[in-house]
Amino acid sequence: MGDLGFAGAFAEAVSRRAVSLAWLHQRLVERGHPVSPAALSYWRSGRSQPERGTSRDALVEIERLLRVAPGTLVSRLGPSRRPGPRPAERTLRELFAEHPGIEQALEDLGFEGLYDELVEQVRHLSVDVGADGRVREYRVRAVMQARRDGARRTPLILTTDGRGRVPRFVPVAGCTIGRVTTDHATRVYATELVLDRPLAKGELHPYELTIELADAADETWLDHYAARRLNELLVWVRFDPGHVPGHVERYAILGDEEETEKLDLGGGSSAHALARGFGPGILGIRWEW
């Protein structure tokens, strides 16, 4: 990318990856970096550049998503004039400012914030990759802890695809899906997950659900952004035995540091990353065919 400034390098990386800013925005939201489409557009045009600490943290994920070398975009930024907090310290107000629509969605569902009643303590995320290399649904098993007596609700927030379609949440055990709200202008889709019964303060309760995608996805990674510290986080990818990738690695991103480890499937067809006492940060598996 030669001597391009940040805007030029960002625009070129998006073009080479042949993706839209809407696609990039959706992937960032899924990974805990809700940068608005407008902000991405401003960065590409040079009208502005990332200044908040939260925005600069998102650049690490953007480099991964656009498949450029680490530091390709970050190195083209000058010193921040408005240094901000790390992801673990960012306030809900900053989160809402980065992604318009979340605050209204929470209000529509009767929430003041993301953790009004429940906090997640354990998450197991798994996916089956088909013989065609595509993913059609995700499976989530989690354990929630009540922050107060009577707690049983928590919000789930995703974004719609380019045609306004939303993934489908299918409860398996321990929960139901309650009210939903969709803001097509900001592409925010939110629903309330309701546990089977009210909990006493500090009580734990598991649930399981699947997330069915509107279209099969051909992404070559699976990860989870833990905004709060989790007692246990498992990311498990299961490949079709007849179509196993040639390279698989585990990675963890904590702050600005990324650690990777090449995995040997040993003749098997699955890979996992397991961490205890993990977060804030990203834990995942990625692969190459």
C-alpha positions in Angstrom: 0.0 0.0 0.0 3.1 2.2 -0.4 3.0 5.6 1.2 -0.8 5.9 1.4 -2.2 7.7 4.3 -4.8 6.1 6.6 -7.8 6.9 4.4 -6.1 5.6 1.2 -4.9 2.5 2.9 -8.2 1.7 4.4 -10.0 2.3 1.0 -7.5 0.1 -0.8 -7.9 -2.7 1.8 -11.6 -2.7 1.5 -11.4 -2.8 -2.3 -8.9 -5.6 -2.4 -11.0 -7.7 0.0 -14.0 -7.0 -2.3 -16.5 -6.3 0.6 -18.9 -3.5 1.4 -18.8 -1.2 4.4 -22.1 -2.7 5.4 -20.5 -6.2 5.5 -17.5 -4.8 7.6 -19.9 -3.0 10.0 -21.9 -6.2 10.6 -18.8 -8.3 11.3 -17.4 -5.6 13.7 -20.7 -5.5 15.7 -20.7 -9.3 15.9 -17.2 -9.1 17.4 -17.9 -6.5 20.0 -16.7 -3.4 18.0 -19.9 -1.6 17.0 -18.4 1.1 14.7 -21.3 2.8 12.8 -21.5 2.6 9.0 -21.2 6.4 8.9 -17.9 6.3 10.8 -16.5 3.7 8.4 -17.6 5.9 5.5 -15.9 8.9 7.0 -12.7 7.0 7.6 -12.6 5.8 4.0 -13.2 9.2 2.6 -10.7 10.9 4.8 -13.4 13.1 6.5 -12.2 11.8 9.8 -10.0 9.1 11.3 -10.4 6.9 14.4 -9.8 9.0 17.5 -11.5 7.3 20.4 -9.8 4.4 22.1 -12.7 2.2 21.2 -12.4 3.1 17.5 -8.7 2.5 17.5 -9.2 -0.9 19.2 -11.6 -1.8 16.3 -8.8 -1.3 13.8 -7.1 -4.4 15.0 -10.2 -6.4 14.2 -10.6 -4.5 10.9 -7.1 -5.5 9.8 -8.0 -9.2 10.5 -11.3 -8.9 8.6 -9.7 -7.2 5.6 -6.8 -9.8 5.7 -4.0 -7.2 5.8 -0.8 -7.6 7.8 -1.1 -6.5 11.5 -0.3 -2.8 11.8 -1.1 -2.0 8.1 -3.8 0.5 9.1 -2.9 1.2 12.7 0.6 2.4 11.7 -0.9 5.0 9.5 -2.6 6.8 12.3 -0.9 9.7 14.1 -1.0 10.0 17.9 -4.6 10.1 19.2 -5.7 13.5 20.2 -8.5 12.0 22.3 -7.1 8.9 24.0 -10.0 6.7 25.2 -10.5 3.7 27.5 -9.7 0.1 26.7 -12.7 -2.0 25.6 -13.2 -3.3 29.1 -13.6 0.2 30.4 -15.7 1.8 27.8 -19.0 3.2 28.9 -22.4 2.3 27.5 -22.7 5.9 26.3 -19.6 5.4 24.1 -20.9 2.1 22.8 -24.2 3.7 21.9 -22.4 6.7 20.2 -20.4 4.3 18.1 -23.5 2.4 16.9 -26.7 4.4 16.7 -29.8 2.3 17.3 -28.6 0.1 20.2 -29.8 2.5 22.8 -33.3 2.8 21.3 -33.5 -0.9 20.8 -32.7 -1.5 24.5 -35.3 1.1 25.5 -37.9 -0.6 23.3 -37.3 -3.8 25.1 -37.4 -2.2 28.5 -33.7 -2.3 29.3 -31.5 0.5 30.6 -28.3 -1.2 29.6 -26.8 -4.5 28.5 -26.4 -6.0 32.0 -29.5 -4.9 33.9 -30.5 -8.3 35.2 -28.1 -10.9 34.2 -24.3 -11.3 33.5 -22.8 -14.2 31.5 -20.3 -16.4 33.4 -19.8 -19.3 30.9 -20.2 -19.4 27.1 -19.7 -22.4 24.8 -19.9 -21.4 21.1 -19.8 -24.1 18.4 -20.4 -24.4 14.7 -20.4 -27.2 12.1 -18.7 -26.3 8.8 -20.3 -28.2 5.9 -18.7 -30.1 3.1 -19.1 -26.9 1.0 -17.1 -24.9 3.5 -20.1 -22.9 4.7 -21.8 -22.3 8.0 -25.6 -22.3 8.4 -26.1 -21.9 12.2 -24.3 -21.3 15.4 -24.9 -23.1 18.7 -24.7 -21.3 22.0 -24.6 -22.7 25.5 -24.2 -20.3 28.4 -24.6 -19.9 32.1 -26.1 -16.6 33.4 -25.9 -15.1 36.9 -28.5 -13.0 38.4 -27.6 -9.5 39.5 -30.7 -9.1 41.6 -33.7 -11.0 42.9 -36.3 -11.8 40.2 -33.8 -11.5 37.3 -34.6 -13.6 34.2 -34.1 -11.3 31.1 -31.1 -10.3 29.0 -30.9 -8.6 25.6 -29.5 -10.2 22.5 -28.3 -7.8 19.8 -27.4 -8.5 16.2 -27.6 -6.7 12.8 -29.6 -7.4 9.8 -28.0 -8.4 6.5 -27.9 -6.3 3.4 -31.5 -7.2 2.6 -32.8 -6.4 6.0 -33.1 -10.1 7.1 -32.3 -11.2 10.6 -30.8 -14.4 12.0 -33.3 -16.6 13.7 -32.9 -17.5 17.4 -34.2 -20.9 18.2 -34.4 -21.8 21.9 -33.3 -25.3 22.8 -33.4 -25.5 26.6 -33.6 -23.2 29.6 -35.0 -20.1 27.8 -37.5 -18.6 25.5 -37.4 -15.6 23.1 -39.5 -12.7 24.1 -40.1 -9.4 22.4 -38.2 -8.3 19.4 -37.4 -4.9 17.8 -35.8 -4.0 14.5 -34.5 -0.6 13.3 -34.0 -1.0 9.6 -32.4 2.5 9.3 -29.5 1.5 11.6 -29.8 -2.3 10.9 -30.1 -3.1 14.6 -32.0 -6.2 15.5 -32.6 -6.9 19.2 -34.6 -9.4 21.2 -35.0 -10.4 24.8 -33.9 -13.8 26.0 -36.0 -14.9 28.9 -34.9 -17.7 31.2 -37.3 -20.4 32.3 -37.8 -18.9 35.8 -36.9 -15.8 37.9 -33.6 -16.2 39.8 -32.4 -15.1 43.2 -29.5 -12.7 43.3 -26.3 -14.5 42.6 -28.1 -17.7 41.3 -26.8 -19.4 38.2 -28.9 -20.7 35.3 -27.9 -22.4 32.0 -29.5 -22.0 28.6 -29.0 -23.3 25.1 -30.1 -21.9 21.7 -29.1 -22.0 18.0 -28.8 -19.0 15.7 -29.9 -19.8 12.2 -28.4 -17.5 9.5 -30.5 -16.0 6.8 -27.9 -17.2 4.3 -25.0 -19.7 4.7 -21.7 -18.0 5.4 -18.3 -18.9 4.0 -16.2 -17.2 6.8 -13.1 -19.0 7.8 -13.1 -18.1 11.5 -15.2 -18.4 14.6 -14.6 -16.2 17.7 -16.3 -14.5 20.6 -15.6 -11.1 22.1 -15.9 -11.3 25.9 -16.8 -7.7 27.0 -16.6 -8.9 30.6 -14.5 -11.5 32.3 -15.9 -15.0 31.8 -15.3 -18.0 34.1 -15.1 -20.2 31.0 -15.1 -19.6 27.2 -15.1 -22.4 24.7 -15.0 -21.9 20.9 -15.4 -25.2 19.0 -15.3 -25.7 15.2 -16.3 -29.0 13.7 -15.5 -29.7 10.0 -17.0 -32.2 7.6 -14.6 -35.2 7.8 -14.3 -35.1 4.0 -13.4 -31.4 3.8 -10.8 -30.6 6.5 -8.7 -27.3 6.2 -5.0 -27.4 5.6 -4.2 -24.9 8.3 -6.0 -24.3 11.6 -4.9 -22.0 14.4 -6.2 -20.8 17.8 -5.9 -17.1 18.6 -6.5 -14.8 21.5 -6.5 -11.0 21.4 -6.1 -9.2 24.7 -5.7 -5.4 24.4 -3.3 -4.8 21.5 -1.6 -8.2 21.9 -2.5 -11.2 19.8 -1.3 -14.7 20.6 -1.7 -17.5 18.0 -1.0 -21.3 18.1 -1.1 -23.6 15.1 -3.3 -26.6 15.8 -2.7 -30.2 14.6 -6.0 -32.0 14.2 -4.2 -35.3 14.5 -6.4 -37.0 11.8 -9.6 -35.6 13.4 -12.0 -33.1 12.1 -12.5 -30.5 14.9 -10.6 -27.8 16.7 -11.3 -25.8 19.8 -10.1 -23.0 22.0 -10.8 -23.2 25.7 -10.0 -20.5 28.3 -10.9 -20.0 31.9 -10.9 -16.6 33.6 -10.9 -15.0 30.2 -11.7 -11.5 29.2 -12.1 -8.8 28.2 -10.8 -10.0 24.8 -11.3 -12.2 21.8 -10.9 -16.0 21.7 -11.2 -17.9 18.4 -10.3 -20.4 15.8 -9.4 -19.6 12.1 -8.5 -21.8 9.2 -7.4 -21.8 5.6 -8.5 -24.4 3.0 
